[in-house]
Amino acid sequence: MLCKILRKVFKFFLYRDCIRDRVEKWVTIALSLFYGYLVLIFATISIIRNRGKFFQVRRRDVPPDCLTDPSLGTHHFMPLRDVRLHYVTKGDENNQTMLFIHGFPEFWYSWRHQIREFAKDYHVIAVDSRGYGDSDKPNGIHNYTVDKLVDDIRELLTGLNRQQVVLVGHDWGAIISWTFAAKYPELLDRLVIMNGSHPKHFQDVMARSWRQFFSSWYKYFFNLPLLPELVLLSNDLSLLEEFMKSADGHTMCTAEDVEAYKYVFSKYNSLTCPLNYYRAVIRKYRCELPRSYHIKVPALVIWGKRDIALVPQLAEVHRYVDDLTVQYIENCSHWTQQDQPVLVNQYMRDYLTRD
C-alpha cells in the first residue's frame, strides 16, 4: 500500500515538472518572438534611414596594431580535447598566475589595462574563450554549454601546469569563473568577479525583481536564429561602438580599440558562436554542473552600479560565498574593467595584497 502511494506521489511530481518545463519552454519562445518583433521594427526604421548602409560590413583582413602590441604580451595556442584556445601571456612565469576570462561581446583585449598593471607581479594570462577571437569556433549550440566552457579552463591550466590561480572574470567570464570555483576550488587561490552574478543568485533575483526580468530582454532576443547576428552586424557593427560607451556616455575606447573589436567580430561565425552561449542556457541544453554552487574560495566582487543589464543586488552573493568582499563603483557601466580601469586595478591590488 505504501509503495503504491509513493509511486503516485512520484508520478504527480514528475508530471508537474513536465508541465512546468513545457510552460517554461513556450513562455521562452513567446518572449523571444516578442522581443524579436520589437527589434525588427527598430531594424526596419534603421534600414529606411540608412538605406544601403544597413547591410554593409567593411572587410577587415589586417588586425590593428594594438592587437599585436608586444607590450601586451605574447600570443599562444593550447590544443585541448575539443578545441584549440588562443591566449596572451605576460610576466614572469615563476610568479603566481592570474587568469582573465572575458564576457560578451569581448575578447582577450578587454583586459589590456589589467594586463599591463598586473604583469609586474603576476604571470598574467588573458584567454579567448571558445568561439571568440582566435580560439576555435566549433559549430552547434551543444558545444557552448557552461560545463564545456569551464572544462576548457581546467584543461588550459592543466596544460600549463598552473595551480593556486587568481581567476578573474567579467560578464560571461564571471559565470564561467563562479562555476569553475564551485567545481574546482583546489585549483584557485582567489576569485575576482566583475559585473557577473553567481548563477544561483541570479535565479533568486530574477524570481523577485521585475527590473532584472525586463533588463534581461536581450537574452530572449539572442535565442532567435539569424536575426541577432544581422542586427549586431548592421551598419558596420555600429552597436559595438555603442557598447563601448562609459557610464557618462563618453567612449572608453580609442578609435583603434573600436576597430580591434570590429576586426574580431566581423569574421565568419564570430557572432554566432558567442550568441550560442545564451542559446545553450535558454534552451536548456544538457549540461553537467556542480551539485552545489557554494564558493569556498575567497572572492572579490567589483560592480559598476550603472549597469543597464544587471541590477546591483546581483553583487550581494553572501548566501553562496564563505569569504566575500564587495566593492561598488558608482559612475561605472557594465564594462567595468574598461570603464574604470584605475579604480578596478586599485581594488584588485588592495584585495590581493591584504593579509
Helices and strands as residue ranges (DSSP letters): H 2-50, G 51-55, G 65-68, G 70-72, E 74-79, E 84-90, E 97-101, G 108-111, H 112-118, E 123-128, G 141-144, H 146-160, E 165-170, H 172-183, G 185-187, E 188-194, H 199-208, H 210-215, H 217-222, H 227-243, H 255-265, H 272-282, E 299-304, G 312-315, G 318-320, E 324-329, H 336-339, H 341-353
